[in-house]
Amino acid sequence: MTHPDAHHRIDYLEYAVASIDAAKRFYGAAFGWTFENYGPDYCEFRDGRLTGGFFHGNPTPGGALVVLYSDDLGASEAAVSRAGGRITRPVFEFPGGRRFHFTDPDGYELAVWSQA
């Protein structure tokens, strides 16, 4: 999978949900989304244009995790720090790539990912 012209663009959204099964039932019934499970604690959704994920966690009403793509994860992490962002989860691996999380100066949490 390649991502032409995707560097530093919003690429993915993630929602913390109390029950992945309940989220799948709701979004599948309400909007016709489709799903792919990645273990018991993560499920990817597809709405026909955008993909995102549900992960088992504490729901944050009104707060999806916005995920940006990067061609160079290390450079993006350094740029976030230089710009005044706070790294909240240093680079870690997950199925399909690597990513880090940060908060901006107003406290909003975002993530940046790159292919492995």
MDTraj code that builds the backbone (N, CA, C; nanometers):
import mdtraj as md
import numpy as np

residues = "MET THR HIS PRO ASP ALA HIS HIS ARG ILE ASP TYR LEU GLU TYR ALA VAL ALA SER ILE ASP ALA ALA LYS ARG PHE TYR GLY ALA ALA PHE GLY TRP THR PHE GLU ASN TYR GLY PRO ASP TYR CYS GLU PHE ARG ASP GLY ARG LEU THR GLY GLY PHE PHE HIS GLY ASN PRO THR PRO GLY GLY ALA LEU VAL VAL LEU TYR SER ASP ASP LEU GLY ALA SER GLU ALA ALA VAL SER ARG ALA GLY GLY ARG ILE THR ARG PRO VAL PHE GLU PHE PRO GLY GLY ARG ARG PHE HIS PHE THR ASP PRO ASP GLY TYR GLU LEU ALA VAL TRP SER GLN ALA".split()
xyz = np.array([
    [0.0843, -0.1168, 0.0000],
    [0.0000, 0.0000, 0.0000],
    [0.0890, 0.1234, 0.0000],
    [0.0680, 0.2116, -0.0936],
    [0.1431, 0.3363, -0.0965],
    [0.0479, 0.4515, -0.0659],
    [0.1055, 0.5608, -0.0264],
    [0.0267, 0.6784, 0.0111],
    [0.0808, 0.8012, -0.0608],
    [0.0614, 0.8104, -0.1933],
    [0.1118, 0.9292, -0.2626],
    [0.0440, 1.0556, -0.2109],
    [0.1231, 1.1575, -0.1923],
    [0.0736, 1.2879, -0.1464],
    [-0.0013, 1.2814, -0.0134],
    [0.0334, 1.1845, 0.0716],
    [-0.0376, 1.1689, 0.1985],
    [0.0395, 1.2253, 0.3166],
    [0.1631, 1.2669, 0.2972],
    [0.2482, 1.3121, 0.4070],
    [0.1817, 1.4247, 0.4857],
    [0.1617, 1.4011, 0.6139],
    [0.1045, 1.4937, 0.7105],
    [-0.0419, 1.5298, 0.6836],
    [-0.1128, 1.4418, 0.6147],
    [-0.2567, 1.4600, 0.5956],
    [-0.3330, 1.3661, 0.6880],
    [-0.4546, 1.4055, 0.7252],
    [-0.5383, 1.3184, 0.8068],
    [-0.5662, 1.1925, 0.7274],
    [-0.5403, 1.0766, 0.7918],
    [-0.5480, 0.9495, 0.7206],
    [-0.6431, 0.8510, 0.7865],
    [-0.6781, 0.8697, 0.9126],
    [-0.7464, 0.7651, 0.9869],
    [-0.8081, 0.8274, 1.1115],
    [-0.9164, 0.7720, 1.1602],
    [-0.9784, 0.8154, 1.2852],
    [-0.9954, 0.6938, 1.3750],
    [-0.9750, 0.7118, 1.5035],
    [-0.9963, 0.6026, 1.5974],
    [-1.0874, 0.6482, 1.7108],
    [-1.1747, 0.5571, 1.7519],
    [-1.2674, 0.5832, 1.8608],
    [-1.2460, 0.4816, 1.9719],
    [-1.2305, 0.5282, 2.0948],
    [-1.2319, 0.4402, 2.2111],
    [-1.3773, 0.4049, 2.2376],
    [-1.4062, 0.2766, 2.2510],
    [-1.5429, 0.2321, 2.2744],
    [-1.5452, 0.1328, 2.3904],
    [-1.6566, 0.1316, 2.4630],
    [-1.6718, 0.0378, 2.5744],
    [-1.6889, -0.1044, 2.5225],
    [-1.7543, -0.1208, 2.4066],
    [-1.7783, -0.2522, 2.3477],
    [-1.7614, -0.2436, 2.1965],
    [-1.6642, -0.3156, 2.1455],
    [-1.6430, -0.3175, 2.0004],
    [-1.7635, -0.3800, 1.9308],
    [-1.8187, -0.4873, 1.9872],
    [-1.9344, -0.5516, 1.9260],
    [-2.0537, -0.4559, 1.9178],
    [-2.0773, -0.3795, 2.0244],
    [-2.1887, -0.2839, 2.0234],
    [-2.1645, -0.1736, 1.9206],
    [-2.0397, -0.1260, 1.9103],
    [-2.0082, -0.0225, 1.8109],
    [-2.0312, -0.0750, 1.6697],
    [-1.9885, -0.1988, 1.6444],
    [-2.0090, -0.2592, 1.5123],
    [-2.1582, -0.2715, 1.4813],
    [-2.2351, -0.3171, 1.5783],
    [-2.3797, -0.3300, 1.5553],
    [-2.4414, -0.1943, 1.5219],
    [-2.4058, -0.0915, 1.5992],
    [-2.4643, 0.0408, 1.5774],
    [-2.4257, 0.0978, 1.4408],
    [-2.2950, 0.1088, 1.4136],
    [-2.2507, 0.1727, 1.2893],
    [-2.2835, 0.0889, 1.1660],
    [-2.2860, -0.0432, 1.1819],
    [-2.3274, -0.1284, 1.0710],
    [-2.4738, -0.1081, 1.0366],
    [-2.5595, -0.1055, 1.1407],
    [-2.7031, -0.0888, 1.1188],
    [-2.7379, 0.0528, 1.0745],
    [-2.6756, 0.1531, 1.1364],
    [-2.7113, 0.2919, 1.1077],
    [-2.6573, 0.3401, 0.9733],
    [-2.5338, 0.2990, 0.9371],
    [-2.4689, 0.3571, 0.8200],
    [-2.4170, 0.2559, 0.7178],
    [-2.4293, 0.1270, 0.7470],
    [-2.3841, 0.0248, 0.6531],
    [-2.2333, 0.0063, 0.6495],
    [-2.1620, 0.0518, 0.7537],
    [-2.0172, 0.0351, 0.7561],
    [-1.9811, -0.1125, 0.7603],
    [-1.8630, -0.1470, 0.7089],
    [-1.8115, -0.2829, 0.7160],
    [-1.6914, -0.2846, 0.8103],
    [-1.6518, -0.4045, 0.8544],
    [-1.5530, -0.4156, 0.9613],
    [-1.4539, -0.5277, 0.9353],
    [-1.3341, -0.5114, 0.9891],
    [-1.2340, -0.6166, 0.9912],
    [-1.1718, -0.6194, 1.1297],
    [-1.1799, -0.7350, 1.1940],
    [-1.1264, -0.7496, 1.3301],
    [-0.9768, -0.7742, 1.3267],
    [-0.9064, -0.7127, 1.4216],
    [-0.7634, -0.7339, 1.4424],
    [-0.7432, -0.7726, 1.5888],
    [-0.7932, -0.8877, 1.6265],
    [-0.7835, -0.9328, 1.7638],
    [-0.9036, -0.8875, 1.8443],
    [-0.9046, -0.9202, 1.9745],
    [-1.0225, -0.8909, 2.0572],
    [-1.0379, -0.7440, 2.0965],
    [-0.9324, -0.6637, 2.0811],
    [-0.9376, -0.5258, 2.1297],
    [-0.9307, -0.4201, 2.0205],
    [-0.9415, -0.4631, 1.8926],
    [-0.9328, -0.3647, 1.7850],
    [-1.0114, -0.4122, 1.6641],
    [-1.0817, -0.3185, 1.6014],
    [-1.1595, -0.3468, 1.4816],
    [-1.1496, -0.2266, 1.3881],
    [-1.1186, -0.2510, 1.2637],
    [-1.1153, -0.1433, 1.1649],
    [-1.2532, -0.1302, 1.1012],
    [-1.2954, -0.0068, 1.0740],
    [-1.4210, 0.0147, 1.0022],
    [-1.3926, 0.0811, 0.8690],
    [-1.4836, 0.0588, 0.7765],
    [-1.4772, 0.1228, 0.6445],
    [-1.6153, 0.1808, 0.6147],
    [-1.6174, 0.3076, 0.5752],
    [-1.7458, 0.3696, 0.5438],
    [-1.7677, 0.3838, 0.3935],
    [-1.6771, 0.3294, 0.3140],
    [-1.6855, 0.3404, 0.1693],
    [-1.5873, 0.4419, 0.1137],
    [-1.5355, 0.5301, 0.1974],
    [-1.4361, 0.6285, 0.1570],
    [-1.3206, 0.6332, 0.2558],
    [-1.3514, 0.6395, 0.3846],
    [-1.2515, 0.6558, 0.4892],
    [-1.2474, 0.5296, 0.5747],
    [-1.1294, 0.4981, 0.6254],
    [-1.1189, 0.3891, 0.7222],
    [-1.0829, 0.4481, 0.8574],
    [-1.1148, 0.3729, 0.9596],
    [-1.0832, 0.4124, 1.0959],
    [-1.0881, 0.2897, 1.1829],
    [-1.0859, 0.3106, 1.3129],
    [-1.0854, 0.1960, 1.4018],
    [-1.1591, 0.2206, 1.5308],
    [-1.2050, 0.1096, 1.5888],
    [-1.2600, 0.1078, 1.7233],
    [-1.1621, 0.0297, 1.8090],
    [-1.1257, 0.0856, 1.9244],
    [-1.0424, 0.0097, 2.0165],
    [-1.1089, 0.0078, 2.1526],
    [-1.0869, -0.1003, 2.2247],
    [-1.1464, -0.1133, 2.3570],
    [-1.0763, -0.0182, 2.4521],
    [-1.1523, 0.0744, 2.5100],
    [-1.0953, 0.1732, 2.6006],
    [-1.2039, 0.2564, 2.6633],
    [-1.1652, 0.3647, 2.7255],
    [-1.2607, 0.4560, 2.7873],
    [-1.3112, 0.5543, 2.6832],
    [-1.4413, 0.5483, 2.6509],
    [-1.4951, 0.6403, 2.5503],
    [-1.4724, 0.7860, 2.5883],
    [-1.4410, 0.8660, 2.4889],
    [-1.4229, 1.0094, 2.5053],
    [-1.5265, 1.0776, 2.4171],
    [-1.6444, 1.1097, 2.4718],
    [-1.7493, 1.1686, 2.3889],
    [-1.6990, 1.2894, 2.3102],
    [-1.7288, 1.2895, 2.1810],
    [-1.6896, 1.3990, 2.0940],
    [-1.5433, 1.3998, 2.0587],
    [-1.4701, 1.2951, 2.0912],
    [-1.3267, 1.2990, 2.0702],
    [-1.2682, 1.1800, 1.9987],
    [-1.2778, 1.1775, 1.8681],
    [-1.2081, 1.0740, 1.7912],
    [-1.0590, 1.1040, 1.7928],
    [-0.9770, 1.0004, 1.7838],
    [-0.8338, 1.0193, 1.7708],
    [-0.8039, 1.0426, 1.6239],
    [-0.7575, 1.1614, 1.5884],
    [-0.7208, 1.1940, 1.4509],
    [-0.5800, 1.1417, 1.4271],
    [-0.5635, 1.0664, 1.3181],
    [-0.4354, 1.0047, 1.2868],
    [-0.3858, 1.0590, 1.1533],
    [-0.2653, 1.1170, 1.1554],
    [-0.2006, 1.1698, 1.0351],
    [-0.1029, 1.0657, 0.9819],
    [-0.0734, 1.0721, 0.8527],
    [0.0258, 0.9838, 0.7926],
    [0.1576, 1.0596, 0.7767],
    [0.2700, 0.9880, 0.7845],
    [0.4015, 1.0502, 0.7649],
    [0.4891, 0.9619, 0.6788],
    [0.5625, 1.0241, 0.5888],
    [0.6634, 0.9536, 0.5098],
    [0.7883, 0.9271, 0.5932],
    [0.8100, 1.0062, 0.7005],
    [0.9293, 0.9938, 0.7851],
    [0.8874, 1.0164, 0.9294],
    [0.8569, 0.9076, 0.9986],
    [0.8009, 0.9164, 1.1326],
    [0.8943, 0.9868, 1.2310],
    [1.0242, 0.9567, 1.2246],
    [1.1195, 1.0202, 1.3152],
    [1.1249, 1.1708, 1.2962],
    [1.1252, 1.2139, 1.1707],
    [1.1276, 1.3578, 1.1427],
    [0.9987, 1.4250, 1.1894],
    [0.8869, 1.3569, 1.1724],
    [0.7598, 1.4144, 1.2166],
    [0.7541, 1.4249, 1.3688],
    [0.8044, 1.3230, 1.4388],
    [0.8067, 1.3270, 1.5846],
    [0.8939, 1.4432, 1.6334],
    [1.0096, 1.4621, 1.5699],
    [1.0981, 1.5724, 1.6066],
    [1.0318, 1.7071, 1.5786],
    [0.9623, 1.7183, 1.4659],
    [0.8953, 1.8432, 1.4304],
    [0.7851, 1.8773, 1.5298],
    [0.7102, 1.7758, 1.5735],
    [0.6048, 1.7983, 1.6735],
    [0.6665, 1.8522, 1.8022],
    [0.7743, 1.7912, 1.8460],
    [0.8407, 1.8365, 1.9695],
    [0.8936, 1.9783, 1.9548],
    [0.9590, 2.0076, 1.8432],
    [1.0131, 2.1426, 1.8205],
    [0.9029, 2.2476, 1.8175],
    [0.7862, 2.2096, 1.7668],
    [0.6755, 2.3054, 1.7542],
    [0.6008, 2.3266, 1.8859],
    [0.6372, 2.2512, 1.9906],
    [0.5727, 2.2695, 2.1196],
    [0.4735, 2.1616, 2.1573],
    [0.4639, 2.0562, 2.0749],
    [0.3778, 1.9435, 2.1098],
    [0.4451, 1.8578, 2.2154],
    [0.3647, 1.7789, 2.2873],
    [0.4182, 1.6905, 2.3905],
    [0.3930, 1.5467, 2.3470],
    [0.4992, 1.4684, 2.3343],
    [0.4874, 1.3281, 2.2959],
    [0.4288, 1.2519, 2.4151],
    [0.3137, 1.1881, 2.3948],
    [0.2481, 1.1145, 2.5029],
    [0.2685, 0.9643, 2.4905],
    [0.2952, 0.9154, 2.3718],
    [0.3311, 0.7748, 2.3475],
    [0.4401, 0.7748, 2.2418],
    [0.5633, 0.7463, 2.2808],
    [0.6714, 0.7421, 2.1829],
    [0.6425, 0.6368, 2.0752],
    [0.7182, 0.6393, 1.9689],
    [0.6967, 0.5486, 1.8561],
    [0.6843, 0.4044, 1.9056],
    [0.5793, 0.3373, 1.8578],
    [0.5564, 0.1957, 1.8886],
    [0.5082, 0.1257, 1.7624],
    [0.5241, -0.0047, 1.7595],
    [0.4818, -0.0840, 1.6447],
    [0.3411, -0.1375, 1.6664],
    [0.2689, -0.1540, 1.5563],
    [0.1374, -0.2177, 1.5570],
    [0.1248, -0.2920, 1.4251],
    [0.0281, -0.3840, 1.4108],
    [0.0155, -0.4545, 1.2833],
    [-0.0046, -0.3547, 1.1690],
    [0.0885, -0.3491, 1.0785],
    [0.0772, -0.2596, 0.9645],
    [0.1681, -0.1386, 0.9686],
    [0.2347, -0.1137, 1.0794],
    [0.3222, 0.0027, 1.0818],
    [0.3717, 0.0398, 1.2188],
    [0.4026, 0.1689, 1.2311],
    [0.4513, 0.2273, 1.3571],
    [0.3840, 0.3618, 1.3731],
    [0.3746, 0.4093, 1.4975],
    [0.3160, 0.5418, 1.5201],
    [0.3555, 0.5964, 1.6554],
    [0.3248, 0.7255, 1.6744],
    [0.3401, 0.7901, 1.8044],
    [0.2182, 0.8778, 1.8286],
    [0.1951, 0.9120, 1.9550],
    [0.0852, 1.0009, 1.9928],
    [0.1443, 1.1269, 2.0544],
    [0.0716, 1.2369, 2.0407],
    [0.1156, 1.3631, 2.0991],
    [-0.0050, 1.4475, 2.1334],
    [0.0169, 1.5480, 2.2175],
    [-0.0846, 1.6488, 2.2408],
    [-0.0334, 1.7815, 2.1872],
    [-0.1268, 1.8585, 2.1322],
    [-0.0913, 1.9913, 2.0825],
    [-0.0947, 2.0894, 2.1994],
    [-0.0603, 2.2159, 2.1781],
    [-0.0568, 2.3114, 2.2892],
    [-0.1907, 2.3300, 2.3615],
    [-0.3030, 2.2969, 2.2960],
    [-0.4333, 2.3080, 2.3610],
    [-0.4766, 2.1791, 2.4292],
    [-0.3933, 2.0746, 2.4211],
    [-0.4252, 1.9493, 2.4869],
    [-0.4936, 1.8447, 2.4014],
    [-0.5193, 1.8741, 2.2740],
    [-0.5806, 1.7753, 2.1860],
    [-0.4800, 1.6655, 2.1535],
    [-0.5233, 1.5392, 2.1653],
    [-0.4356, 1.4278, 2.1329],
    [-0.4558, 1.3869, 1.9868],
    [-0.3432, 1.3683, 1.9174],
    [-0.3421, 1.3189, 1.7811],
    [-0.2355, 1.2105, 1.7723],
    [-0.2328, 1.1398, 1.6600],
    [-0.1310, 1.0385, 1.6368],
    [-0.0769, 1.0568, 1.4950],
    [0.0439, 1.0070, 1.4740],
    [0.1061, 1.0078, 1.3418],
    [0.1566, 0.8657, 1.3169],
    [0.1274, 0.8107, 1.1991],
    [0.1688, 0.6744, 1.1685],
    [0.2468, 0.6696, 1.0380],
    [0.3177, 0.5593, 1.0214],
    [0.3931, 0.5318, 0.8994],
    [0.3956, 0.3814, 0.8801],
    [0.4087, 0.3402, 0.7567],
    [0.4210, 0.1966, 0.7305],
    [0.5480, 0.1426, 0.7912],
    [0.5478, 0.0139, 0.8223],
    [0.6649, -0.0501, 0.8837],
    [0.7847, -0.0451, 0.7898],
])
top = md.Topology()
chain = top.add_chain()
for i, resn in enumerate(residues, 1):
    res = top.add_residue(resn, chain, resSeq=i)
    for name in ("N", "CA", "C"):
        top.add_atom(name, md.element.get_by_symbol(name[0]), res)
traj = md.Trajectory(xyz[None], top)
